[in-house]
Amino acid sequence: MHHANGAEGRTRTCVFAMFGTVFGYATHHLDERRLGEVGIVGPLTPGVDWSRLWQMAAAMNKESATETDKGRWIMLQAHRAFVCGDLLARWEATGWKLEPGGRRIDFGGPWCNRYELWTGKLTVEGTTPDMVAPKPTTYTV
């Protein structure tokens, strides 16, 4: 596990709810080819720390899960929401910013079409207070 340096961009981005918390998911490019090799995921619900995402991943994995296993679970949930359309919002190109100090996982190869996952404090242009407010949930973690 490494700390994410932070990043910002204007890429395909979506917003989804999981266990009552609203998260943002964007892609980031490591070079001018713009392949979207990095998944960016972070909570958008006010007052929710980005470490909540990793607590969810730990709770939903086996006890012996590695940090990479937990990162893969996070990436899979964001990818599932994006692909299955279980979204609160989706933009083909909107601005987002990931603050420095989060967590970075290198998957060691492609996972859900991404090579790395960066998590942390995320902001996404175009979100509204109603959109990012806590959502009702059947399951709690």
C-alpha positions as YAML, in Angstrom:
chain: A
units: angstrom
residues:
- id: 1
  name: MET
  ca: [0.00, 0.00, 0.00]
- id: 2
  name: HIS
  ca: [1.18, 3.48, -0.86]
- id: 3
  name: HIS
  ca: [-0.22, 6.93, -0.28]
- id: 4
  name: ALA
  ca: [-1.97, 8.57, -3.23]
- id: 5
  name: ASN
  ca: [-0.31, 11.82, -4.26]
- id: 6
  name: GLY
  ca: [-3.57, 13.37, -5.30]
- id: 7
  name: ALA
  ca: [-4.72, 14.13, -8.82]
- id: 8
  name: GLU
  ca: [-7.30, 16.00, -10.79]
- id: 9
  name: GLY
  ca: [-8.81, 15.65, -14.18]
- id: 10
  name: ARG
  ca: [-11.75, 15.96, -16.48]
- id: 11
  name: THR
  ca: [-12.78, 12.43, -17.45]
- id: 12
  name: ARG
  ca: [-15.69, 10.03, -17.45]
- id: 13
  name: THR
  ca: [-17.08, 10.09, -13.93]
- id: 14
  name: CYS
  ca: [-20.04, 8.59, -12.07]
- id: 15
  name: VAL
  ca: [-21.69, 8.80, -8.67]
- id: 16
  name: PHE
  ca: [-23.15, 5.76, -6.90]
- id: 17
  name: ALA
  ca: [-24.44, 4.77, -3.45]
- id: 18
  name: MET
  ca: [-23.19, 1.82, -1.43]
- id: 19
  name: PHE
  ca: [-24.30, 0.95, 2.11]
- id: 20
  name: GLY
  ca: [-25.86, 4.40, 2.49]
- id: 21
  name: THR
  ca: [-22.76, 6.38, 1.49]
- id: 22
  name: VAL
  ca: [-22.41, 8.12, -1.87]
- id: 23
  name: PHE
  ca: [-19.14, 7.63, -3.75]
- id: 24
  name: GLY
  ca: [-17.57, 9.07, -6.86]
- id: 25
  name: TYR
  ca: [-15.68, 6.99, -9.43]
- id: 26
  name: ALA
  ca: [-13.47, 8.51, -12.12]
- id: 27
  name: THR
  ca: [-10.62, 7.37, -14.31]
- id: 28
  name: HIS
  ca: [-7.16, 8.89, -14.48]
- id: 29
  name: HIS
  ca: [-4.56, 8.71, -17.22]
- id: 30
  name: LEU
  ca: [-0.86, 8.20, -16.54]
- id: 31
  name: ASP
  ca: [0.29, 9.56, -19.91]
- id: 32
  name: GLU
  ca: [-0.87, 11.29, -23.08]
- id: 33
  name: ARG
  ca: [-2.46, 8.11, -24.46]
- id: 34
  name: ARG
  ca: [-5.41, 8.69, -22.07]
- id: 35
  name: LEU
  ca: [-6.05, 4.99, -21.41]
- id: 36
  name: GLY
  ca: [-7.64, 5.48, -17.99]
- id: 37
  name: GLU
  ca: [-5.29, 3.06, -16.24]
- id: 38
  name: VAL
  ca: [-6.20, 4.31, -12.76]
- id: 39
  name: GLY
  ca: [-9.55, 4.06, -10.97]
- id: 40
  name: ILE
  ca: [-10.24, 6.97, -8.61]
- id: 41
  name: VAL
  ca: [-12.83, 6.27, -5.87]
- id: 42
  name: GLY
  ca: [-13.80, 8.34, -2.86]
- id: 43
  name: PRO
  ca: [-16.80, 9.24, -0.71]
- id: 44
  name: LEU
  ca: [-18.82, 12.31, -1.62]
- id: 45
  name: THR
  ca: [-21.23, 12.20, 1.34]
- id: 46
  name: PRO
  ca: [-20.35, 15.07, 3.69]
- id: 47
  name: GLY
  ca: [-18.61, 13.99, 6.88]
- id: 48
  name: VAL
  ca: [-17.60, 10.56, 5.59]
- id: 49
  name: ASP
  ca: [-13.84, 9.95, 5.69]
- id: 50
  name: TRP
  ca: [-12.25, 8.06, 2.80]
- id: 51
  name: SER
  ca: [-11.08, 5.36, 5.23]
- id: 52
  name: ARG
  ca: [-14.77, 4.29, 5.42]
- id: 53
  name: LEU
  ca: [-14.34, 2.75, 1.97]
- id: 54
  name: TRP
  ca: [-11.53, 0.53, 3.26]
- id: 55
  name: GLN
  ca: [-13.57, -0.40, 6.35]
- id: 56
  name: MET
  ca: [-16.34, -1.57, 4.01]
- id: 57
  name: ALA
  ca: [-13.84, -3.57, 1.96]
- id: 58
  name: ALA
  ca: [-12.46, -5.23, 5.11]
- id: 59
  name: ALA
  ca: [-15.95, -6.09, 6.35]
- id: 60
  name: MET
  ca: [-16.97, -7.63, 3.02]
- id: 61
  name: ASN
  ca: [-13.81, -9.74, 2.55]
- id: 62
  name: LYS
  ca: [-12.42, -12.79, 4.29]
- id: 63
  name: GLU
  ca: [-10.32, -12.11, 7.39]
- id: 64
  name: SER
  ca: [-7.10, -13.00, 5.57]
- id: 65
  name: ALA
  ca: [-7.76, -10.52, 2.73]
- id: 66
  name: THR
  ca: [-4.72, -8.51, 1.68]
- id: 67
  name: GLU
  ca: [-4.77, -4.79, 0.91]
- id: 68
  name: THR
  ca: [-4.78, -5.74, -2.77]
- id: 69
  name: ASP
  ca: [-7.84, -7.97, -2.21]
- id: 70
  name: LYS
  ca: [-9.62, -5.07, -0.50]
- id: 71
  name: GLY
  ca: [-8.61, -2.70, -3.30]
- id: 72
  name: ARG
  ca: [-9.95, -5.14, -5.86]
- id: 73
  name: TRP
  ca: [-13.26, -5.30, -3.98]
- id: 74
  name: ILE
  ca: [-13.49, -1.48, -4.03]
- id: 75
  name: MET
  ca: [-12.65, -1.34, -7.74]
- id: 76
  name: LEU
  ca: [-15.19, -4.07, -8.48]
- id: 77
  name: GLN
  ca: [-17.97, -2.18, -6.67]
- id: 78
  name: ALA
  ca: [-17.27, 1.03, -8.60]
- id: 79
  name: HIS
  ca: [-17.04, -0.90, -11.87]
- id: 80
  name: ARG
  ca: [-20.26, -2.81, -11.10]
- id: 81
  name: ALA
  ca: [-22.14, 0.43, -10.44]
- id: 82
  name: PHE
  ca: [-20.79, 1.98, -13.66]
- id: 83
  name: VAL
  ca: [-21.51, -1.02, -15.89]
- id: 84
  name: CYS
  ca: [-24.86, -2.03, -14.38]
- id: 85
  name: GLY
  ca: [-26.13, 1.55, -14.39]
- id: 86
  name: ASP
  ca: [-26.79, 1.62, -10.65]
- id: 87
  name: LEU
  ca: [-25.86, 5.32, -10.65]
- id: 88
  name: LEU
  ca: [-27.03, 8.59, -9.19]
- id: 89
  name: ALA
  ca: [-25.22, 10.52, -11.95]
- id: 90
  name: ARG
  ca: [-22.88, 9.93, -14.88]
- id: 91
  name: TRP
  ca: [-20.85, 12.34, -17.00]
- id: 92
  name: GLU
  ca: [-18.74, 11.66, -20.06]
- id: 93
  name: ALA
  ca: [-16.35, 14.43, -19.00]
- id: 94
  name: THR
  ca: [-16.54, 16.32, -15.73]
- id: 95
  name: GLY
  ca: [-13.95, 17.75, -13.39]
- id: 96
  name: TRP
  ca: [-12.88, 15.91, -10.26]
- id: 97
  name: LYS
  ca: [-10.14, 16.31, -7.68]
- id: 98
  name: LEU
  ca: [-8.53, 13.74, -5.37]
- id: 99
  name: GLU
  ca: [-6.74, 15.33, -2.41]
- id: 100
  name: PRO
  ca: [-3.24, 14.06, -1.47]
- id: 101
  name: GLY
  ca: [-2.93, 11.59, 1.38]
- id: 102
  name: GLY
  ca: [-5.27, 8.79, 0.33]
- id: 103
  name: ARG
  ca: [-4.35, 5.21, -0.46]
- id: 104
  name: ARG
  ca: [-2.97, 3.73, -3.69]
- id: 105
  name: ILE
  ca: [-2.98, 0.07, -4.70]
- id: 106
  name: ASP
  ca: [-1.16, -1.35, -7.72]
- id: 107
  name: PHE
  ca: [-3.04, -4.46, -8.87]
- id: 108
  name: GLY
  ca: [0.03, -5.89, -10.61]
- id: 109
  name: GLY
  ca: [-2.00, -6.28, -13.80]
- id: 110
  name: PRO
  ca: [-5.41, -5.31, -15.12]
- id: 111
  name: TRP
  ca: [-8.41, -5.53, -12.79]
- id: 112
  name: CYS
  ca: [-11.76, -4.20, -14.07]
- id: 113
  name: ASN
  ca: [-9.73, -2.56, -16.86]
- id: 114
  name: ARG
  ca: [-7.58, -0.62, -14.37]
- id: 115
  name: TYR
  ca: [-4.01, -1.20, -13.22]
- id: 116
  name: GLU
  ca: [-4.17, 0.92, -10.07]
- id: 117
  name: LEU
  ca: [-6.74, 2.21, -7.59]
- id: 118
  name: TRP
  ca: [-6.36, 5.55, -5.84]
- id: 119
  name: THR
  ca: [-8.76, 6.36, -3.01]
- id: 120
  name: GLY
  ca: [-9.08, 9.44, -0.85]
- id: 121
  name: LYS
  ca: [-10.99, 12.65, -0.35]
- id: 122
  name: LEU
  ca: [-12.73, 13.25, -3.67]
- id: 123
  name: THR
  ca: [-14.78, 16.11, -5.07]
- id: 124
  name: VAL
  ca: [-16.75, 15.93, -8.31]
- id: 125
  name: GLU
  ca: [-18.08, 18.91, -10.25]
- id: 126
  name: GLY
  ca: [-21.82, 18.89, -10.81]
- id: 127
  name: THR
  ca: [-22.82, 17.05, -7.65]
- id: 128
  name: THR
  ca: [-25.58, 18.59, -5.52]
- id: 129
  name: PRO
  ca: [-26.23, 18.35, -1.77]
- id: 130
  name: ASP
  ca: [-29.28, 16.14, -2.42]
- id: 131
  name: MET
  ca: [-27.25, 13.84, -4.64]
- id: 132
  name: VAL
  ca: [-24.47, 13.24, -2.10]
- id: 133
  name: ALA
  ca: [-26.67, 13.10, 1.03]
- id: 134
  name: PRO
  ca: [-26.73, 9.73, 2.85]
- id: 135
  name: LYS
  ca: [-29.09, 7.23, 1.19]
- id: 136
  name: PRO
  ca: [-31.41, 4.66, 2.75]
- id: 137
  name: THR
  ca: [-29.89, 1.19, 2.77]
- id: 138
  name: THR
  ca: [-31.02, -2.31, 3.62]
- id: 139
  name: TYR
  ca: [-27.52, -3.40, 4.60]
- id: 140
  name: THR
  ca: [-25.14, -1.67, 6.98]
- id: 141
  name: VAL
  ca: [-21.42, -2.18, 7.21]
...
